Amino acid sequence: MPRPHHPARHPAQPGRGAALGGKLGGFLGRKGDGQPGSMVVWRVFEALALITATFRFFHPQLPAGP
């Protein structure tokens, strides 16, 4: 039985996603730091690739695509 869909209490903020991803790449998010730069974004992609490879290694029975 599918669960009922409840809309989010607060709409998504574009800058919030960048900050959350930036933390994965080592961005500290201090008051005067500004937005994450290209090196931080590169580290995020590397970390996500490692997480994905690890998950696929431990769960090979799951399909890779949608």
N, C-alpha and C positions, 0 to 999 in steps of 0.2 A: 504494500500500500504506500503510495508516494506521500511524502510529507507536504503539508501546505506551504506555499511560498509566502514569506513575510518580507516586505521591503525593508531595506536598511534604515536604521534610525537616523543616521547622518549620511549625507551623500559623500561619495568618494572625492578626495581632493588630489589633484594631479601631483602636487609637490610632496604629498605624504608618501606616495609610492616611490619617488626618487629617494627620499630620506630612508625609507625602510630597506630598499635595495642597497643604498650606500653604506648602511651599517654592516651589511654582509661583506662589503669590500673594504672595510676599515675606516669609513667616514665617521667622524665623531659627532657631527651635527651640533657643534657649539654655536652660540649666539651670533658670532661674527664670521662664521666660516663660509657662508654663501652656499651655493649648490655644489653637489659632488662633481668632480672633474672627470676627464676622460680616463685617467689611470684608475680611478675608483670604479668606474663603469667596467673597465677591462677586468679588474679583479673580481667584480661581481659575476661576470660571465664565466670566468675560470672556476669560481666557487660553485656556480650552478651546474657547470659541466661535470665537476667532480661529484657533486651530490647525485646527479642523474646517473652517472656511471656506477656509483656505489649502489644505488637503489636497483638498477637493472641487474647488477651482479647478484644481489641477494634475493631478487624476485624475477627470475628468468621466465617464469610461466605467464607473467602478465604481458599483454600485447603492447607493442611499442607505439602504436598510433591510435587515432580516435576510433 
